[in-house]
Amino acid sequence: MLDQAHPETEKILTDRRLVKYKPFAKLVEAAAREQKIGAGRIFREIVGLTARKAGLTADEYFAYRVYRADLSRTEKREFVGARGSFELNRKLSPPGLTQMRGFLGDKFGFPALLQQTGLPTTEIQAAFTTDRFIGSLPALKNATDIVSFLSETAKFPLFGKPVKGAQALGTIRIDAVDAASDIAKLHDGRVVAISALSEEIVRDFPDGYLFQSVVEQHPVLTETAGEILATMRMVTVIEDTAPTLLYALWKMPSPKAMSDNFWQDGSMLSWLNVVTGQVERCVTGGGSDQKEISIHPVSGKDLLQMRMPHWAEATDLVKKAHALFPVNGCLGWDVAIGKDGPLIVECNTNPGHDFYQIGTGRGALNPEMQAVFSRVIARNKAMIASLTKRKYKIGR
């Protein structure tokens, strides 16, 4: 029987909104001390960078360490925030061409398509939904159905996530349940009531919630980064006719986390060589707390000697997946390396370029990246012009 001495009574599902951030004054103080620069200089830079159209917010200025003294004024202006990433991605995949954004981001529908085309993806065991047809999978209509599924038929370990969501909002990993005691054991060590978990899912995510089998990760990655799935963010673009890999990062989870999202304290982010899959640089922490590391703090493995297994297959996989929707100039992929090879976890139609900026220490609009973006945008304009020219007119 699972230990139920201290069942969790507060919010159960992962929620980034509960993270406490440093006050603005503390951020300024820490950045000034770290870089040995005056607070006045920081204030002037924030005003200049946040005043731009689609510029950085003050929080993003600190999160991406744009205050660094080694960055020139031009290099500082190459950084983009969430709004800037969104505007950039609209140019790379303009709405006038792309009509499938909702589908690509659908965490149930898109994996179903991948399975149909033979591309490897995650296994869905069941889904909470009040209006969706999900074929032969169990459709859980309410909290009672969820309790029954978790207590009777679910295969553990199990990973749960909303059909619509991002940044690990609402996720959970369940390692075991004791149905007789209404208890579920989570991977982060908490013990919670199955009924309370089910009610929270129905309340917070009425648009749907998925229950997936936990991916059995490649042993090399588990030995290095721990048991929790450490996925890669791989961003592909189409400059001419075929997708290419623009950049890739490896997200290593905190030992105490249930997912690999970088915002969770203790998580690590590695920038990967797109040709070899070799780790080029690894960081942990944000802002003035960020540290560049070479040794994993738990496993003791040398991260800079790490090369992603099945790299060629992973690169080929995301290229094929992108080629299913060639009108999209830019797409982001969350890719896991399972024991038998790579599989796609999710597709991102608006891949925030924050991972690139944190992992490399450079702005996403640096000259090399801008050259690629310009070619993608030029391709899009040509496609739009061709579609306009070929439009049929009804009547005289």
ZILINWO-V171938 format. One record per helix or strand of 3 or more residues. SS is the DSSP state (a for helix, b for strand). FROM is the first residue (numbers start at 1). TO is the last residue. Records with the same first field share a line. If there is no record, write none. Layout:
SS->FROM-TO / FROM-TO
This chain:
a->16-18 / 24-35 / 39-50 / 58-63 / 73-76 / 82-92 / 101-104 / 109-117 / 143-153 / 179-181 / 194-204 / 219-225 / 287-289 / 303-305 / 311-323 / 354-360 / 367-390
b->124-128 / 138-140 / 158-162 / 172-178 / 183-186 / 191-193 / 209-213 / 232-238 / 243-252 / 268-272 / 278-284 / 330-338 / 341-348
